[in-house]
Amino acid sequence: MTDILTLTKKPDGKIGLHVDFAAFEAPMQQSLRRAAVFLGYAFHTTDSAPLASVTLKSNIVFDVGVPDPVPEAERNSYQLEFRHWAIGQGLIEIDQAYNRFVGSAIDLVNSLREFVASGAITTKKPNLANTWTLHEQFYDAVGKKAARHDEESRCLRSLGNARNCLAHDSGRVTSRRFTEDASMPVRWRGRDMFQAAKSGEQRLIPRDRVFVAQPKDIGSELSVVEVRRQRVYREGEVVQFAAWELSEILFFYQDIAIKVYGQAWDYFKEVEAAQ
C-alpha cells in the first residue's frame, strides 16, 4: 500500500491522506492484458499440427522416458493436455491478480478507517484468504453486502476449481473437486447480444465472432442481456472452454474489479467529505 497511500501536510498544518487510485488499479489492468494474451496463445498455438519433438537441446539430455520424436499416435493427446494446462495458467494469472487487487482494496478501506480514527496509517499484514473469501470481505468492509456479491463469490470459487483442474489435473474432473451433488459446476456472468429486425423477430448473434454491422442491418436494433453461464462437470469429464467463454470470463473479472474500484472510490469520498 506504500505506493497507493501517502500522508500529506495541508496548508493549515493538518495531516492529510493522498490516495493514488491510478496506482491502485494499474496492476489489475496489466494482469487482464497479460491473461488475455496468455489465453490467446494457449488457443492459437495449439490449433496447428502437434510437435513431433519436444526434446530440450542441451549438453545433457534430460530423458524421462519421452521418446524423440514423440509417437504420432500420442501427439494430439499431449497437445490437448498442454492446452488445458496453459489455459489453467492463464486463469490462475487473472484470479491471482484479482486476489491481490481486492486485497489492496480491503487494505485501503481499513487504512482510511484507521486514518480517521488516529490520523495515521500502519503497515497491514498480507491477507492470505482465497479470492472468493476476499471478495466477500471487501463488501463486508464497505458495508455493501448483497445477494449479487454472494453470487459473484460463488462464481469465483467455481472458476478457481476449474483453473485448478486444468492446471493440475490435466483438465480431468475428480471427486475432490465436487462442490454440488457429485459434480463440479463452473459459473460466471456473461452477456448475450440480440438483433431485432423491423418485423420484431429476435436473433441471437453468434458468440464466437465479432459482430460487424452491414448495410442490411440498418433499421434493426441491438440489445445486450446479462445472463448466468453454467457448465456442470462430473467425475472423469474434461473441463473445456470455448474461446468466447474465456473472453466472457475475463470480462467477468474486469466487471467485478471495476465495481470494487467504484466502491473503494465512493468510500474514500465519504471519508473525505466527513473531514
N, C-alpha and C positions, 0 to 999 in steps of 0.2 A: 504493500500500500504506500510505500515511501514515494513512488512516482506519481501517485494519484492525489494524496492528501499533503498539504503544506500549511503549516502555521504561518500567519502573516501578522503584521502590525499595522493597525489602522492609524489615520492621522490624529485621532483623539487619544492614541496610546493603547487602545484596547486590542486584545489579541483576536484575530480572525482566523478563519479556516478557508483555504482555497482548495477546490476540488477540480482536478483536471479530467473532465469527462471524456476528452479525446483519448487520453492515455488509458482510461478505464475500458473503452470499447475496442481499442486497436488490436489487442491480442485475439479477440473473438473474430473480428473481421479477417485477420490474417489466416486464422485456422479454418474458417469457412472456405476461403480461397484455396488453401492447401488441400483440404479434404475433397473439394470438387475436382481438383487436378488429379489427386491420387485415385479417386473412384473412376475418373475418366480413363486414366492409364490402365486400371485394372480391367476395364471392359474392352477398350480398343486394342490393347496389346495382346489380348488373348483371343481376338477374332480371327487372327491369321493362323496358318498351319503351326502345329506344335513343334517345338525344337527337337532336333534329332539328338543333340548332345547338350548336357548341362555341366560338363567337366570344367572345373576351375583351373585355368592354366597356371602352373607354378612348378617350382623345382621338385616339390614333394606333392604327389597326388594323394588327396585325402579320399581313400577308397572305402566307402561304407556299403559296398555291395551293389551300387547302381552301375549297370553296365554302360559302356560307351561304344557305340551310340545307344541311346535308350531304345529298347524294342518298340517297333512301330505300334504294336497292339496296346502298349501301355502309355503311349504319348498323350492321347486325348484325356485319359483319366488324370494324369499328372497335371496337365494344363488346367483342367476344370478345378482340381484341388487348389492349384495356385491362385486361380481367380477367386475362389471362396476366401482363401487366406488374405489376399490383397484387399478385397472388399472389406473384410473384417478389420484390417488395419486402418483403412480409411474411416470406417465408422468409429473405431477407437479414437482416432485423431479428433473428430468433431465432438464426440461425447466427453473426452477429457478436457477439451477446450471449453465446453460449456460448464463443466465441473469447476474449472478454475475461475471462469467468468462469474458464475453465480456465487462462488465462494468469496470473490472480491467484493461483490455487491453486498453480501452479508457483512463483511468487514467494514464496508463503507457506512452502512446504516448504523452498525454498532459504534463506530468511531464518531459519527455525528451525534449520536445519543450521549456518548461519553464526553464530547466537547461541550455540549450544552450543560451537562452536569458539573464538570470540573474545569473547563477551559483548557483542557489538554487532551492529547491522544497518546495511546500507548501501542506498542507493537502487539499484534494479535498472533496467537498460535495458529499454525495451519489447521484447517478443518478437514479431516480425513474421511468425512462421510461420503457415501456414494452419491452419484449425480441426482437420482430421484429424491433422495433424502434432503440434499442441499436445496433443491428446488422448493420443497415444502418448507424448509427452514427460512428461506428468504421471505416467502409470503407471510409466514408467521411473524417475522421480524418487522415487516412494514404494516402489519395488521390488515392484510387484504385477503385472507384465506377465503377461498370459494371453491365450489364444486369443479369449476373449469381447471383450477390449478391442481386439484387432486387427479383429474383425468390426465393432465399433462404429465404428472408424476408417474402414473401407471404406464403411460406410453414410453417414458424414458426408461423405466425398468424393463419393459418388454424389448425395447431396442438394445438395451445392454445385454440381455440374454442372447439376442440374435447375433450381435457382434462377437460375443464370446464363443458362441457355437461356431461361427465362421472362422474365427482366428485360431481357435484352439482345438476344435473337434472336427476339422475338415468339413465343416458345414452340416454334419450329420447330428440330428437331434437325439439326445439320450435322456433317460428318465431323470437325471439330475437337474435338467433344465425345466422340468414341468412346473407350471405355476397354477394351472386350472384344469381340472377334470382330465388328468393324464395327457395333457397337451401343453404346448408352448405357443401361446398366441403372441403375435407381433402387431403392435398398433402404432399409428401415427395419424396426424391430422393432414388431410390433403385437400385438393380443390379440383372440381370438375368444371369445365367450360362448355357452355351450350350455345348453339347458334339457333336463333328463332327466325324462320322465314316469314315473309309477309303473310303467308297463309296461317301462321301461328304454330306450324309444326316445329318441334324442338329436336335438335340433332346434337348428340354428344360428340364434341370434337375429339378426335383421336389423341390419346395422352402421350404417344410415343414419337411425336414430331412437333416442330414449331408451326403454329398456325400463321399463315400469311394470307391476308385478305386479298381477294380477287375482285375484278370489276363486277362479276356476277353476284358478289356478296353485298353490294350496295343496297341499302334498304332493309337488310336483316339486322337483328340485334344480337349482341353477345352478352352473356351473363355468366358470372362465376359463383359457384355454390360450394360452400365448405362442407366436406364430408369426413367421416371417420373411416380410415382404412384399417383393415384387419386381415392378417394371414395367420391361419392356425396350423401348426405343425405337430405331428405325432411322432412317437419313437421310431427311429430308423429313417425318417424323411430328411431330405436335404434342404436347408434354407437357401432360397434363391430369390433375388430381387431383379426386376427389370430395371433398365436404365432410368426410365421415367419415375419409378418408385424411389430409387436412390435420390433422384433430383428432388422429389417431394419431401423425403426425409431431411435432406439438407435445408430445404425451405422451412420445415417444421422447427428445426433447431434455430434457424435465423429468426423466425417469428417469435419464439418464446424468449430469445435473447433480447430482441427489440422491446418486448413487453417488460422484461426485467429492467432494462435501461430506463424505460419511461417511468417505472415505479420508483427507481432509485432517484431519478431527477425530481419527481414530484415530492419525494420525502425531503430531499435537500432544500427545495424551495419552501417547503413548510417550515423547516428549521430556520432558514434564512429570514423568513417573514416574521418569525417569533422573536428574533434577536433585537 
